[in-house]
Amino acid sequence: MTSGGPLVDHRASREWVDTAIRLIEADATRSADTHLVRFPLPEWSRFVGADGEPTAIDLYLKDESTHITGSLKHRLARSLFLYALCNGWITQTTPVIEASSGSTAVSEAYFAALIGVPFVAVMPRSTSTAKVALIERQGGRCHFVDSPSEVYTAAAALAEELGGHFIDQFTMAERATDWRGNNNIAESIYQQLSLERHPIPTWVVVGAGTGGTSATIGRYIRYRRHPTWLCVVDPENSVFHPAYATGDGTVTSAIGSKIEGIGRPRVEPSFVSQVIDAMLRVPDAASVATARLVSDHLGRRVGGSTGTNVWGAFAVIADMLAAGTGGSVVTLLCDGGDRYGDTYFDDEWVAGCGWSLDESRAVLDDFWTHGRWPA
């Protein structure tokens, strides 16, 4: 009788994983949480409700631009790295590969450098030099492909070639985040509202990029049995809205979204439509016009996806006002607008996209003056 062979022992790798997780959690502890900013609404937001009692509508922006890498994607990147480490997919010698040319890649490059592993972002060759510089500044390397449609397959192939891990935000986003708690963005919102006039929001409004944020918030709302509705806003040329409206998850678009960080040409695996209560499509010109309005009121620039979010928040606020219902509405300030100085805040660039902001500005002016919204 034999013993069955020698023991195959991989315990030595656990020490590095333990250290990597500690470094990421220490980073989260140092950065505390992002602010919940109260956005001032006009006088019409305070009124006598349908029940005859004085009430008000309050709007809050969860300011994700204060993360160390400057955007909402910092949360996602942290969750993706923790998920991959705890599953044993990233080890001390594992290169991490992602299909992204935007904020996710910037944040993932940061976490890769934090734990000491190489990071490669696969992106179209047309990606702006400013984005490339942000990723490289965080220690990442950029791998270019000719067409945006090639990034997924190229990232998977590169991971196989390098013996690395394709971290795959568009598949893993909804499962990497603990939606039940653990200081996810939903839990943070409700905790920060706890002493406000309306501590349980009537609406939470978010955009969909991977779908991970809307899945996390929607699941948390149901898990905690909160009487909160979730509205997801979607920019032009994104397929999430038509997929939600028709129930067809195979719909695709040949044109990419021009509102960075949200909107996709295919329905991503992390998009969980069943936890969404309503969806609204937002014209690109409206996103830009609203980003500029929010920037004026805050005294600092915000990105285009924040404009998309706030346009949706204004729409649900107008509905609440028309119904004589008070309450709070929460949406996300996804990132700062300084990185968009040569795009959304440049009149020539906007005109080159074929956008006129006049119609959207008229809608915003009417909302700001009277609290009305187009049918």
N, C-alpha and C positions, 0 to 999 in steps of 0.2 A: 504494500500500500504506500502510495506517495502522499505528500502533503498538498499536492495540487499545483505546485510551482511557487516561485518567489512572489512576495508581496509587491505589487506595483503601487508605489507611494508617491503621491503628488502633494503632500502636505506642505512642502517647502514654498510652494507658490502662494499659499494663503497669507503669508506675512506681507508680501508686496500688495496684495489685494486689500488687506486690512488697512495698510498705510494709505493707499490710494483713496479709499472710501473716507478715511478720517480727514484727509486733505480737502476733499470736496465738501464734506459736512462742516469743516472748520471755516471754509470760505463762505458757506451759507450763514453760519453763525455770525461772522464778522460783518456781513452786509445787512443783517437784520431783515426788515421787510420794506416793501415799497410803499409810498404814501398813497392815501386815498384823498384826492383833492376835490373839495367842493367847488363846483363850477357855478358861478352866480347867474341866475336866471332873472328876467325882467319882473316887474311888479305884478304882472298878471299871474305869476306862479303862486301867489297867495290869494285865496278866494274862498267863497262860501261854497261848500260841497253840495252834492245832490241830497245829502241828508240834512241840510240846513245848518251844519256846523262849520266853523272856520277850519280850513286845512291848507295844505301847500304841496307843491311838487318840488323835490330836491334832486339835482343831478350831480353825480360824483364820477370822477375819472380816476381809475386805478393806474397810477403813474409808473409804468414798467420801464420808462427811460432811465430811471435812477439805478438800475442794475449796473454792475461794473463794466459789462460789455454793451450797455446802452439800449437794450430792447427786451421785449417780452420773451424772445427766444432764449434768453439766459436761463429761465426756468426750465424750458424744454431740454436744452442741452444738458443741464445738470441731471435731470431725470433720466435722459437717455444714457448718460455715462454710468450713473448708479445702477440702472437696470442691466446694462451690459456687463459691468463688473460683477454684480451679484449672480448673474447667469454664467459667469466664467468665460465670457466671450472676449474680454479684453484682459490680457496679461502684460507682464512687464515688457515683453518684446513685440507686442501687437500694434502694428500701424492701424490707425482708425481712418476710414474713408467715408465721405459723405457726398451726396448729390445735392449741392447747394451753392449758390453764388451770393447769398444774402446774409441776413443777420444770424441765421442758424449756424452757418459756417464760421462766422466771427466768434460766436459764443463757444462752439465746439472746439475751435482752435485754442481758445483760452483754457478750457478744461483739459485738453490733451497736454498742453504745456505744463499745467499745474501738476499732473501726475507723471509727466515725463515720458509720454509716448508720441510717436510721429503722427501728424494729421495731414490728410490730403483732401482738398475740396475739389470735386469734379464739377466743372461749370462750362457754359458755352463760351466760345472764343470771343464773342461780342460783349462779354461782361466788362463793365466800366473799370478803368484803372483804379478809381477810388475804392471800389469794393475789393479788388484784388489787394490793394495796399492795406486795407483794414484786416483782412485775413492774415496776410503775411506779417503784419505788425504783432499779431497774437502768436506768431510762431508757426503758422500753417503754411502748406505748400499748395499751389493751385495747379490743377491738371485740366487742360482745355480740350473741348470737343467742338466739332463744327456746328452741330445742331442741338437745340435744347432738348429734343426728343431722345438724344443719345445718352443723357446724363445718367439715367438709371442703370442701363446695361453696362455702360462704361465704368461706373462706380463698382458694380458687382464684379466685373472682370478684373479691375485693378486690385480689388481686395483679394481675389483668388491668386493673382500673379504675385502679390507682395506677401501673401500669407497673413493678410490683415482681416479686419472686421468692418463690414459695410454696416454702419450704424443705422441708416435708413429711417430718417425722421418721418417719412410719409406713411410708413407701415407701423412703426413702433410708438408713435406719439401718444395714442390713446391708451396703450397698455403700459407704458413706462411710468406714467404718473399715478400715484396712489390717490384716486378720486375720493376715497372715504375720509381723508384728513391729511395728517403729516405736513401741515402748513402748505397745502396746495393753494392755488390762487383763489379758489372758491371759499375755502375755509377762512382765508385771510380777509376776504371781502366782508363776510358776515361778522367776523370778530371786530373789524374796524368800524362797522356800522352800529355796533351794539349800543352805543350811548347817543345815537342820533335820533332825530324826531321820528323817522320811519326806519327802524332798525332792520326790518325785513324788506328787501327791495321788491317792488312790484314787477320790474323788468330788469334783466341783465342783457346787455346788447354786446355781441362780439362778432368779429369777422372769422372766416375760416381760411386757414392756410393749409396746415396738415389736417386740421379737424380735431387736434388734440385738446385745445383749450375749450372748445364748445362741448366736447365729450366729457371732460373733467367737470365743468360747471354743471352741465345738464344732469350728470349722474349724481353729483353731490346734492343738487336741489331735491332730487327724488329720494335719495338716501336719507336726508334730514327732514323730508316731508314739508319743505318750505312752500308756501303759497306764492312762489315766484315764477314768472314766465321767462323763458329763454328765447330771445330773438337773435338769429344769425343774419348778418348783412353780407352781401356778396357783390363784388364789383363786376363791371362789364366783362364779357368774354370768359367768365369763369363758369364752370359746369355745375357747381354745387347747387345753385338755385334751381336750374331746370331739372336736375336730378331729384331734388326734394319735391318739386311741383308735380312731376310725372311718375315718380317712383322708379325711374329707369337709371340704374347705377352704371350703365355702360356708356352713357353719353360722353362725348369728347368735344374738344374745341381745337381748331387749328391755330387760333390766335391766343397768345398769352395775355394775362392781365397786366395792365400798366400801373396798377397800384401795388407797390412792392410789399411783400410779406403776406398777402392774402390773394385768394383766387387761384384756381388751378385749371389746367387744360384737360384733366381727367379726374374722376372721383377717387380720391385717395383712400386706401384701406383704413386710415384712422378717422374718417368722417363717419360719425354715428348719427344718422339722421333721426333715429327714433327718439332721441332725447331732446330734440329741438321742437319748440312750440310754434314758432313762426319764422319765416324767412322773408327778407326784403332785398331786392336787387337795387344797387345804388349806381347811378351814372358816374363815370370817371370824373367828369367836370364837376359834379356835385361833391365828390370826395375832395378834390383840390380846393374848391371854393370854401368848403367847411373847414378844411385844415387851416386855411388862411384866417378864417373868422376865429377859430379857437386860438390860434397863435396870437392874434390881436388882443384877445381878452385875457390870455395868460401872461402876455409879455414875453413869450419865448416860442420859438417855432416847434411845431409838431409834424409828424410824418403824415403821408397820404392815407395810410390805413386808419389812423386816428380820425381823420376827416370822414372816412366811410362809417366808422363806428358812431360818431357823434351825429351824422345825418340820420342814422337809424334811431338814435336816442331821441332826437328832436321829433321824429315821426310818432314814436310811442307816447312821448310827453303830450303832443297835441291831441292824441286820441284820449288820453287820461283827462286832459283839461275839458274837452268837449263832453265827456261823460260825467264831469263834476267829481272826479275821483282824485284824491291826493295820494301821495306815496313817494317813494324814492326810486330812481333809475340809476343804474351803474353801468358804465362802459369803460373801455380800456384806452389809455394813452400808450400806444404800443412802442413808440420810439421818438427820439427827438428829430426835429426838422432840419438841423444844420447840415446834415449829409445830403439834403435834397435842395440845397440852394441853387443848383444849376438845373433843376428839373421842375418840381412842383411850384417853386417860388420864383421861377424865371418866366416872365410873360412871353418871351420869344419861344422858349421850349414848349410852353403850353399851346401857343398858337400853332406851332409846328405839328402838334398832335391832332390838330383839327378841332380843338375844344374851344368853345365860347363859354365863359363863366357867367354871362349875363343872366340867363334864365335861372340858374341855380342861386345866384345872388338875390334875385327877386323873391324866390321861395324863402330864402333865409331871412331876408328883410321883413317879409310878411309874418314869418314865424316870430321873429324877435319883437315886432311891434304889437302883434295881436294874438300870438300863440296859435295861429292857424296853420294847417297843412293841406296840400292838394289832395283831393280824393284819389 
